[in-house]
Amino acid sequence: ANYGGCSANVISANSTRLVATTAGHCVFATRNTFNYSTVDPRRNGTASPTWGTWTPVGFAYDANYRDLNCEGSFTWDCIPHDIGLVIAVPNAGATPPSTMGWGYRSKSWLNARNKYRRGYPGCGLGHSPANCMYPYLYGDGPFSIGVVGSPSPVSGGWNRVMLVSTDMSTGDSGSGSYYYSSGYPYVFAVTSAEQGCVENCTDTHVNYLRRITPDWFDFMADVVF
């Protein structure tokens, strides 16, 4: 879903409420702009005529993101806490879209499977993904995982951060990385940040994901159910 200048993945939806994963910095950037920061499931240039638009009414986030003043000064120390949920209600004509599951998996388990990321990148920048067009969904195929855990304090033995090879740009923040199990997609991380090298990057894995860890998995379940 396209969401308030960021991206999101819908994990629960019915006729009265939608819940989507996104980045913490997307939550804080839009918390005071409910009147125009909508969640637009499956946006394809314009909002879908079927799924419509949804208005945010609440958020969930990692309290460390707030306590570290990441809204005022986003540093590398903020990435391990850069995850959130947006709760929205349907606007006139909107219907609930299909949803994705969520999970936590080890790097070795994920490396044995194809992993994908889709979002709504800003286009026309020097480091924008090739051939992207805003506001259309973009993804560049299966990606690989590099370093896990830097910068990343652990959460119950699980590092919170992954460096990955998937291409991205401004606007992709909050987009979910996912795998398939029995034909069903499961989000395992959200997009947090790019390395500062942008178009001059020489490493293979230059973009940061904030993983879904077991504690955040349980928190998501509490919000949804």
N, C-alpha and C positions, 0 to 999 in steps of 0.2 A: 504493500500500500504506500502511496505517496502521502506524506504527513508533514505539514507545516514547514516545508523547505528541507525536510529529511525524508527518510524511508522507514518502513515498519513492516512487520509480518503479523498477520492476524492469527491468533491462536485460539480464540473463542468468539462465537457470534451467534446471537439469536435475535428475535424480533425487537428486543428492548435494549440490548447491550452488546458492545464489541470490546474485546481486549486484544491489544497488539504489543509486541515487543519492539523496543526502539533503544536508542542511546540515551544516557542520562543527560547529556548536554542538549539533546533535542527536547527533552521534557522541560528543562529549566528555561530554554529559549522561548517556549510557547505557552508557559503556564498562565500568563496574563493576557493572552490573545485568543481566548476561546471563540470570540465572535467571528474570526476568519481563519484560524488554523484548524482545518478539517482533516480528517482521515478519509482518504479516497481509495477504497479497495480497487485493485486492478485498473488503475487509471491508465488510459491509453490516449495521451494527448489531452483530452478532456475527461472529466469524471465519467465513469461507466454509467450508461443509462439503466443498467440493471441493479448494480450494487450501490450507486449513488454516493452521497457524502455523509459523514458522521461527525458530530460535534464532540470534542473532548469535554469531559466533565470531572475527570479525576486522574491522578497520576500515582505511580509507585516508583521508588528509586532507592538506590543504595545511600544510606544516610552519610557515609563517608564522603560522598561527592559533595554534599552540602557542607559538611564540617571542615573539609579541606579548602573551602572557598573556591572550588573548581569553576563555579559560574563566573567569578570575578577574575580568576587567573588560572587558565587551564594549563597544567604542566604534565609531564610524563607520569607523575605520581597519581594523576587523576584517572588514567586509563583503566587501572584495575577496578575502578568503581563506576565506570561509565556505562551503566545499563539501567533500563527503566521499562515501565509499562505505561501505556496510555489506555484509559477507559473512556469509551465514547458512546453516544446515543444516536439513533438514526435521525437524519433530517427527512423531510417529506419525500416520499418515493423510494427511499433506500430499502434494500432487502439484505439479509445477512449473507455474506459470501462464504464459500468453503474455507476451512481453517487448516492450519498446520499444527503438528504436534511439537513437543520440545523435549530435549534430552541432554544428558551429559555423557561424554565418551572420552576415552583416553586417546592420546595422539596416535598410538600404534593402531588402535581400532579404526580411527578415522583414516589413517594413511592407507589402509587396505581397501578403502571404498572411495567412490567418486563423491566429491563435495562441490557444492554450487553456492553462488551468491548472486542475488538479484536486487537491484535498487534503482533509484532515480537520480543519476549523477548530474551535476552541473556540467554543461558542455561548452565548448569554445575556449576553454582554458588551455594553457600550454601542456598541462599534464592530464587533460581529460581523456577518458578512454576513447580509442579510435572508433569513429562512426557512431558515437552516441548522439542522441537527439533528445532534448528536454521538452516536455515531461513524458518521455516514453521509457518503459522498463528496459533495463540493460543488464546483461551478464556476459562474461567472456569464457564460459565453459568451466570444466573441472579445474580446481586449483590444488596446490600443495601447501603443507604446513611446514614452517621452518622452526625457529626457536620458540619454545614454550616457556614462559616464566620471566621475561625481562621487558619492562619492569613489572613485577607481579608478586606481591605477597600472597601466600597460599591461603586457601579457604578450605579447612577440613582436609588438608593434604593435597588439594587441587590448585594448581596455578591458574590464575584468572585470565592471563593474557596469552594470545598466540600471534606470532608474525606469519603472514601468509602472502602468497604470490598473486592473489586475485587483484585485477586492476580496478581502481575506483577513483572517485573525485568528490569534491564538495557536493553535498546532496545525498550521497550514498550513506551518510551517517545513520546508524540505526538499522540498516538493512541486515536481514538475517542470513547467516550461512547455514546450510542445511544438507542433510543426507537423506536417502530413501531407505526405508525398511518395509519389506512386503508391499512395495508400491506406494507407500505413504511418506510424505516429507516431514522431517523433524528438524527444527531449528536447534543448533547447538552453540551459537555465538552471535553477537551483534557487532556491526562495524563501529569502531571508535575513532581511529585517527590514521592519518598518513604520516610517513616520515617527511621531514622537512626538505629532503633532496628533490622532491616532486619530479619534474621531467629529467633531472640529472641523476636519478638513482642508478646505481650500478649493481646493487645486490639483487638477489632473486626474490627475497621475501621482505617487503618494505612497508606493508600495511598491517595495522593492529586490529585484532578482534578482541572483544571482551567475552570470555566464555560463559556459558551457563554452567555454574558449579552446583554441587548437590544442594547446598543451602538455598541458592537462588531458585533452583528447580522446585523445591518444596514451597518457597514463597509464591512462585507463580501459580502453583496448584491451589494455594490458599485463596489467591485473588480470583482465580477462575471458578473455583467450586465453592 
